[in-house]
Amino acid sequence: MNKRILIMSASVGSGHVLCAKALAKEFRSRPEVEEVIYDDALEHTNVLYKQFYSDLYATLSSAAPKFLGWWYESMNDPWRSDQVRLLLDLPNTLPLVKYIKDMKPDAIVCTHFMPAGVVSHLIEKKRLKAHLYNVVTDYHFHAEWITRAFNRYFVAQEEDREHMGGLGLPKARVSVSGIPVDSSFSEPVNRKSVCKEYGLNPDKLILLVSAGALGLSPAASVLKRVLD
């Protein structure tokens, strides 16, 4: 059993981080796990690189969404985009590499593709001995998530598993787990009191539509179609 577990994410939006924290909370409740460390990979990079990853994404999403969409699609190039990204990531993540190597974790769980790519590279080049588990925090498997060295992937839906198999990734090492959420969501609540608190009718069907922390999803069109 893995004794020291490092969970890494990147503070780009909130989904990757919340997923990582939910996993850290669950691992810490397991008596067979000795140590669980959660960390933001961007905190172990330089200032410009951190701003590039976090601030640039937020800026483009509001100021140039069409360009961001084009960029997203152009990077969806299996077995090539990972190499292109490493050219940018590796020179800027030397502190992250040192941090991981000094820690010597038994297992590394990544909920963002940036640290996953760096860790995979270290394992592939035999500069790190650890198990790598990638938890894809999107409902669509994008090529940016591809790592050449890994022990297991956890994905949201069966479509992702089939897609990854078509890309040459071994389906036997891809688990359809859904996207991890905090265990508090499984705790029962009093429906009537909650509805009263938020001014909702408990006798009607209630749908929750999430637009994400940056509001990038087509929530308005989804609501219109539901109402129609």
N, C-alpha and C positions, 0 to 999 in steps of 0.2 A: 504494500500500500504506500502511496506517495505521502511522505512526511512533511515536506516543506513545499507549499504551493504558492506560486507567484501569479497573481491575476493582473493582467495589464490591459489598459484601455487607452483611449486618447480623447481629450476633452473637446471634441468636435460635435456640437449639438449636445444632447443629453442621453439619447438612447443607449449608446455604447457604454457610457459611464454607469447608468442605472442598472444595466444588465450585469456589469462587472461587480457592482456592489451587492446585487442580489445573490450572485454566486459566492462572493466572499462571506456573506452572512450565512449561507447554507453550509459551506465548508467548515466554518468555525463551530457549527453545531455538531459536527461529527467527531466523536472521541478518538477515532483512529488517525485523525490528522493532527499533527503536532503544531504546525505553524502555517498561518495564512497571511499573505501580504498582498494588499491591493495598492497599485500605483498607476499614476498617469504617465504614460511614456513620454508625453510632450514636456513634462517637467525635467526630463533628462536630455534636453536638446538645447540649442542656442535660441536666443530671443527671436531672431528673424524667421527661423524655421518654424517656431511655435506660432508666430503670427501668421505665417503663410498657411499653416494647416487650419487654424481656428478662425482667425479674423477674415482671411481672404474668402473662405467658404461662405461665411455669413454675409459678407459684402456682395459677392457675386449673386447669391440667392435672391437678394432684394433689388440690386442694381442691374444685373445682367443675367436673368434666369435662362434666356435662350442660349447664351454662350455657355453657361454652366451645364445645360442639358447636352449641348454638342460635345463638351469636354468629357462628360460622363460617358457618353456613347463611344467616343473615340478611344477612351481608355479601356473599353470592354473588349480587349483583344487577348484571348487566352494564350498563355505561354510566351507572350511578348511584353505585355504591360507590366508584369512583375519585374522583369529585368530593367525596363525603363525607369520604374519607380525606385529600384535599388540604387540607380545612379544618383538620384536625388537624396534618398534616405540615408545611405551608409555614411557619407562624409559629414552629415549633420547629426548623427546619432552615436558618435563615439562615446560620449558620457553614458548613454543608455547601455551600450555594449559592455562597458566596464562595470556598470552597476549590476547587470545581470550575471556576468561572469564571476564577480566578487561574491554575489549572493549564493550561487550554486544551488538553485532550486531543483527539487526532484521533478516537478512538473510546472509547466507554464501554460496558463489559460489566457488566450487573447480574445477580446471582444471588439477589437479594431484591427483592420488589415495592416496598418503601419508597423506596430510591434510584432505582429505575426510574421511579416516578411523579413524583418531583421533577425528574429529568433530562428526562423527557418534557414536563413543564410548561414548563421553561425553553426547550426547543427549539420547542415550539408557540408560545410568546410571543416567539420570535426574540431571546431573551436569551442563547442559547448556540448555537454552531455546532459540532456534533459528530455522529458517527454513534452511534446507540443500538442495542445488541444485548441482548435479554432472554433469559436462560437460565433456563427454568422448572425449579425443583428439586423438583417434585412430580410424581406420576404422574397427577394430576387437575388440569386447568386451572381454577383458581378465578378468579372475577371480579376479585379483588384484583390479579391479574397484568396486567389490561388497562391499556395505555397508549395514548393517542391519537396520539402521535408515536413512531415507531420505524422502524428499518431492517430488522430481522429478529428473529424469535422462534426459539428452539431448544427443542423440547419432547421429552418422553420417549417418546410413542407416537402412532401414527396417529389414534387416537380423539381425542386432544387437538387435532390439526390439523383434523379434521372439525368438532369442536365449535366451535373458533375461527372457522372459516369460516361456521358457522351464526350466529355472533354478529356477522358483518359484517366481520371482520378478513380481509385479503387472504391467501388460502391460499398464493399464490405466494411470500409472504415469511415462511412458516412452515416450518422444517426439522425433520424428525423425526430427532433426533440421539441420543436417549437422554440420560441424565443423566451429565455428565462425572465421571470418577473419576481418581484419581492414576495416572500411567503405570506405577507400580510394580506395579499389579494385572495388567499384561500380561506381567510377567517370569515365566519358568518357575520352578517350584519342584520339589524332590524330594518326591513325594507320600508315599513310605514314611517318610522322616525326619520330615516334618511331622506325619504321623499318630502316629508314635511319640512325638514331643514332647508331643502333646496327649492321648495315651492313646486314640486312635481306631483302629478296625480298617480298614486300607487296602483290604480286599477288599469292604467294604460301601459302599453309596451314602451319601454324606454331604450333608445339607442344612443350609444356614445361614439361619436366620430372624433378621432384624434387627428390633429393637423401637424403634430410634431412640434418640437421646441422652436423651430425656425419658421414654422408655418408654410412649409414647401408643398404639402400635399394638396390635391384639388378638392379640399373639403367643401367648398361652396357648391361645386358641381355634383359632388356626392350627395349632399343634402337635397339639392334640387331634384335629382333622380329618385331619391327615396320618397320625397313628398309627392312626386308625380305618380 
